[in-house]
Amino acid sequence: MPERLETWAQGLDAVVEVFGRIAAWTGLALVLVMAGNVVARYLFHIGSVATQELEWHLMAPLTLLCIAYTIKHDGHVRVDIFYSSLPETVRRAIDLFSALCALALAVLIVKISMPYVMQSYRIGEGSPDPGGLPYRWIIKAMIPAGFVLFGLQSLASVLRALKPFFGGQDGLKTASINAG
């Protein structure tokens, strides 16, 4: 059973890895668009509402789709004041509880954000600014998409946290920032 949990967790990790790497490339696109906007404005004294809006359209996938990727690679900040001094069974329970809370949060955000995205899609929402970008629903869709990935990564964490309860190897995280 523990091996099966790890196999499922690795499958979820693979999905997050693929989407995280794809979304990370929007960082390069964002830098190029911003540099192009600066050059156009200061050297050629021209500007475009569409390219300025494109900057934050690229920021949405970069931030929202990379949350799960960051967590997968332990790139997030963990403040550990008491955790490392707790007994192993308590740490396991904390890991399981926090992973379940993260999963519940992801499900809740996806559920709440879908009507928001669908309304934008139905009305054909675009930029209110002249020359702005159409299809505002695409950027709004990054909210549920990002939290679906976050949910998948949280589910992988739940599966790993369950492993020790079924006789598997300990999946406790050891990388943390000790604040005390």
N, C-alpha and C positions, 0 to 999 in steps of 0.2 A: 504493500500500500504506500509506504513512504517514497518508494522509487517512482510510482505512478504519479504521486503529487508533484514530485520534482520534474518529471517529464512534462506534465501539464504546465507547470510554472515556467519551464524553459520555452515551451511553445508560445506562451503569452509574452515572455521576454523578447522572443524573436519578432513578434508583431510590433511591439513597442520600439525595438531597435530599428526596424526598417522605416517606420514612419518618423521616428526621431531623427534619423540621418537625413531623410528627405527634407524634413522641415528645417533642419539646421542649415541647409543650403540657402534657405531664404535669407539668412544672415548676410551672405555674400551679395545676394540680389539687393538687399536693403542698403548696404554700404555703397554699392554702385549707383543705385537710384539717388541716394542722398548726395553723393559726390557730384553726380550729373546735375542735380538741382542747384548745388552751390556754384558749380562752374557756369551754368547757364545764367544764373542770376547775377553773379559778380563780374563775369567776363563779357557776357553778351547782353546783359540787362533784359533778359527775358525770363518768363516763368510760366509754369503750367499748373493749374489747379489739380488736374488729373495726376501729374507726377508727384505732387505734394501729398495727395490722398493715397497714392500708391505706397508711400512710405509707411503709413500706419496700416494699410492693407497687408503689407509684408510683415509688419510687427506682430500682427495677430497670430499667424501660424507659428512664427518663431517662438513666441512666448507660450501660447496655449498648447501647441502640439509637442513642445519640448519639455513640458513639466514632467511627464511620465518618464521620458528619456533621462532627464536629470536625476530623478529618483532612482531609476534602475542602476545608474552608474554612481550612486552615492554622492552626487554633486550638490546635494542640498545640505543645509546647515542643521546639525543635530546638537542641541545643547544638553549635555549630560551632566547633571549635578548629582543625582542620586542613583541613576540607573545602574552604573557599573558596580556599585556596592551592594546591590540587591541580590538575593539568592537567584540561582538560575531558573527555578520554576516560576518565580515572580516575573523575571525578565521575559520569559516565554509568554506568560499570560499578557503582559503589557504589549509585547510585539503583536500578538494575536488581536487584542482589543484595538490597538491603534490601526492595524491593517483593516479590520472590520469597519471602524469608523471612517477611514478614508474611502473604502468601497461604498459605504452608505452615502457619504457626501457626493461622490461621483455620480451615483445613481440619481440622487436628488437634483443635482445641477443639470444633468441631461434631461430629466423629466420636466424641470421648470423652463429650461431654455428652448426646448423644441417648439412650443407654440410661438415663442418670440421669433424664431427663425422662419417658421411656416407662415406667419403673418407677413413678414417682410417679403417672402417669396410670392405669396398670393397677390399682394398689392403692387408687385414689381418695383419695390423701393429702390431708389437710386440716390445719388448725392443731391442734396438740396442746392448745392452751389453750381452756377453755370460753368460748364466745362468739366464738371466732376465725373467720377466713375459711376457707371450703372451697376446693377446687381449687388446691392448692399447686403442681400441675404447671404452671399458667399462669405463675406467677412464675419457675419453673425453666426454662420454655421461652424466657425472655428471653435465657438464655445462648447457646443455639445461634442464635437469631434475631439477636442482636447480632453474633455472629461471622460469620454469613452476610453481613450488611451490611458488616462489616469486610473480609470476603473479597472482596466485590464492589468495594469501594473500593480494596483492594490490587490486584485484577486490573486496575482502571482505571489504577493507578499503573504496573503492569507494562507495559501497552499503551503508555502515554506514554513510559516509559523505553526501550521498544523502537524508538520512532519514529526517533531519530537513527541507529540502526543500519541502517535501511532508507532513509536519505536524507531523512528529514523534519526539520522544525524542532526545535531543541533544546528539550527539556521540563524542563530543570534548574530546580529550585526555587531561588529567590534569597532568599526570606524566611527568615532564620534569626537566631538569637541568637548573636552572636560572643562566645565566652568568652575569647578571648585576643588 
